[in-house]
Amino acid sequence: MLACSVTRISPAVMRPLLHIGYHKTGTTWLQRHVFPKGKAGFFLVAGPDALRPSLVQVDAFDFGPELVREAFQPGIKKAQARNLVPVFSHERLSGNPHSGGYDSKQIADRLAATFPEARILVVIREQRNMLLSIYKQYVRMGGAASFRQYVTLPTGVGRVPVFRFEFLEYHRLVGHYRGLFGAEDVLVLPYELLAKDPASFLGRIGEFLGAPVAVPTVRWVNISPSAFALSLKRHANRWVVRDALNPAPPFAFEGSNETLLRTCRTVDRIAPAALKEGHERRWQRFAEQEIGERYAESNAITAELTGIDLRAFGYACKR
């Protein structure tokens, strides 16, 4: 970590910061190496394990914003007493990509009812790379569908938990949060800036909050296995991994997914580089073919809302 001094900031700056994701945008790095660090100016009040049951999985008829606020109030006060920004961080708050983000709006409304004074951090990612990354995540978690099956909505059915391209139209969720919290209290940043220049990325957050943010000197975490290793795992998932993505495998056993992930790491150590690179290129080409200019109009709206030149970061934008 870089050494830094704690900067004294005003109580107005210490309003809660709600980091809602998206998935696959450096959230694990932020949750482990930035938000828990007092020297960076933050205090992580709640992460995924605490936020999931109270704001995501809770039944709509049972949700009570006052009760949720009361449960987290001690953490907020503790952060403010230490002159730190209280942070709530969970990528699932932006929705679940594997089920089309069906509850993204509902969760946003819950957050606004619970923390109306909060500020919002949204991190987006160029959609071709995002699609590839979330499909890899799907297989890592136990999914058994091929890449083509993953992006193809079954016909003749109602609302089912599958990926939907609309989930990556960022302007829809960003616009909703701006309507709930105010445009000045919603910060949108591209993941590509974090990957290229973490200091600038964290500097933007500091400007948004009115306080400097220290940059940790740590390596990336949560690196995915190769496309080749995951292609092998996908076939095994169908038979032995039981979870929400694959509820009825014929030979499920406890710990099967963890065993397969360890096998993936072994495969990646011994497989020829050319073989791994070939599979990676095939998956990348498929993602590029499926995305194309699909999000050009949405990205142009997002760029206008946020003031970010998304084209400079590789996003397709309607001219």
N, C-alpha and C positions, 0 to 999 in steps of 0.2 A: 504494500500500500504506500501511496505517497503521503508524507507527513504534511499536516495542515492544521491550522488553528480553527477553532469554532468561532464563527462570526455571529455576533448578537443581532437578532432580527426582531422586528416588531410583531406584536400579537396578531395583527392582520395577516402577516405572511404565514403564520402558523396554522392557517386553516387546513383541514385535511386534504391530502392529495390522493385521489382515487386513480390508480393505474389499472386500466381495464384490459390491457392486451394491445394488439391481437396476439393470437398464438404465433409461435415461431418468429418472434421479433426481439429476441434477446431478453425475454422476461426472466428466465432462470438466472442469468447473469446479474440483472438488476436486483432480483430478490435476494441473491446471496451476497453480492459484493458492493452494492450501493445503498439500497434502502435500509438495511439494518445498521449502517455505520453512522454513529453520532458525529464522527469527524467529517463526514460528508454533509452533515446538516439535517439528516433524516432520522426518524424513529419508526421502524416497521411495526405498526399496531397489529396488523393482521395480514396473513398470507393466505394461500389456497386452502389449507386445512380448516381455518376458522371461518373463512368467507363462504366456502361452498355450502355448508349446511344452513347458514343463516340467510343467504341472499340468492342462492342458485337452486338448491335442491328442495327448499321449503315449499310446501304446498301453497298455492295462491290464496286459499281460504284461511290459512294459518299465519300468513305473513303479517307482522305488525312492526312498522318502522320504529315506534317508540321503544319496543322491547329490544330490537336490534341495536338501536342507538345507546340504550342503557347498558347493554352488555359490553360495548366497546368504549364507553365514555371514560372508564379508568385509564385505558391505554392512551386515549387522546390527551387527557389531563397530564399524564406522566410525561408525554412528549413535550407538551407546552411548558411544563415546569422546568424541563431541561433546555428550553429554548430551541427545540427541534421541530421539524415539520412532521406531523403524523401522517403515515403512509398506509394505505390499504392497497394491496397488489394481488391481482389474480387474473390471468389471461382469460379464464372462463367467463368473466364478467362481460366480455364482448360477445359471448355466444359460443356455441360449439360448432366448429366447422364440419364435423362428421354428421351432424344432424341439421345442417342448413341454417344454423343461427336462429332457430325457431323462437327462442325466448330472449333474444338480444334486447328488444324494445322493453319487454317486461322487466328485465333486470335493470335497465337504465331508469325506468320509472321507480323501481324500488330504491335505487341509490339516491335519486332526487328526493324521495320522500324521507329517507333516513338521514342524509347528509346534505341538506339544501345549500349550505354555505361552502361546500367543497369545491375544489378545483379538479379538473379531469386531465389525465395524460393518456393519449391514444398513440400507439406506435403501429404504423402500417408497413406493408412490404409489397414490392412489385409483384403483380399477380402470377406471372409465370413461375417465378421462383417460389412464391408462396404456395401455389398448388402442388408443386413437386415436394416441398417440405412437409406440408400437412398430409400428403399421401404417405410419405415415409413414416410420419408419426402414427398414422392409422395402422400401418402394418406392424410397427413396433408395439402398439397397444394390443394387437391380437386380431386385427382385421384380415379377412381372407379373400376379399374381392380383388380382382385384377385392377390395374390403373384405369382401364377403359370402363369396367363395370362400376368403379367408384364414382366416376363423373357422369354416368348415364342414369338418368332418373327412370325407374321402372314405370311402365305404362299401365293404365287401368287401375290405379290405386289412388287413395287420398293422401293425406299428409303423413309421410313416413320419415323416420330418422335417417336421411341420407344427405350427402353433400349437395349443395345447390350453388350455382354460380353467383346468384344474387348476394350471397354472403360476402363476397369480395368487392362489392360495390360500396366502397368506403364512404362515399358522400351521404349515404342514407343514415348510417349510424352516427357519423360525425354531425350531420345536420340535426339529428334528434337531440344529441347531447348539447349542442349549442342552443337549441330551443329550451331545454330544461334548465341549464345552468348559466346561460349567457355566453356569447361568442368570446368575450374577453377572458373567460374562465375555463376554456377548453384549448389545450395545446395538442396539436397533432405533429408528430415527427416521423420521418421515414427511417426504417430500420437500416437502410443503406448508409445513412449518415453515421449511425452508431458503429456499423461494421468498418467504415472507412476512417472515421475520426471521432472516437469516443469523447475526447475533450470538448469538441464543438457540440456534440450531442448533449452532454451534460451541461455545457454552458448555456444552451437554449433553455434547458429546464431551470437553471439558476436564474436566468433573466425573467422567465415566466413567474417564478416564485419571489423574485426580488432578493435573492441571496445566492452567493457563489456555491458551487458544488465541486467537491474534490474528486479527482479522477483516480480510481483504484488501478494499480498495475498488476492485474491478474489475467490469466488466460481464459479463453472461452470455455464454457461448460455445455453439457447436454448435446455433444456432437453425435450426429446420426450415423448408424452403420451404413455401409455402401448399398447402392441399389442392387448389386449382385447378391450380397448376403441377405438383404431383405426379400428378394424374390424367392429365395429358398425358404425363408421363414414364413412367407405368406402361404405357401403350400402346406407347411406343417401346422400353421394356425388352424386351418380348416378341420384338422383331425383332433388336436389336443388342447387348444387354448379356448377356455370358456370365459367370456366377459360380455359386456353390453354390446360390443360390436359383433360378436360371434356367439350367440347364446346356447347353441345346441351341437357342439362337436361330439362325435361318437366316442372318443377315448380321452376325455379331459382328465387331467390329474393336477393336483395342487402344485404350484410352482412351475408349471410348464412354460409360462411366458418368460420367466426369469432364466430358465434353462436355455431356451431358444435364443435369448439375447446374448447370453454368454457364448453360445455356439456361433452367433453372428460375429462376435469379436474375434473368435478363433479363425473363422473363415477369412475375415479381412486381413489377418496377419499372414496367412499362407497362400491366399489366392493370387494369381498373377495380376500385375497392375493392368495389363492390357485387357484382361477379362473384366475387371471392375470398371475400367474407364469406358468400355463398350456398353455395358449395361447402363451406366450413368448417362451416356449420350443418348441412348434410346429413350430413357425416361424424360430427359430434358426436351428432346424433339417432340415427344408426345404432348408434354405440357405446353410447349410453344404452339403446336398445332391447335390444341383445344382453346387456348387463350386468344392468340392472334390479336386483333384489334377490339376484342369484345368489351374491354373496359375503357376504351379511349374517351368516351363521352363522360362516364362516371369520374374518371381521373381528372378530366378538365374541370368538372364541377368541384371536386375535392381541392384541386389546386387553387381555384378561385376562392373557396371558403377559407383556406388556410394560408394563402399567400406563399406557398411553397412551389418552386419550379420543379414539379415532379418529372418533367421530361428530362431534366438534367440528371436525374437519378435513374433513368432508364425506363420510366413508366410510359406506356402508350397514352398519348393525350390527343384529343380531337383538336385540330388547329382552328 
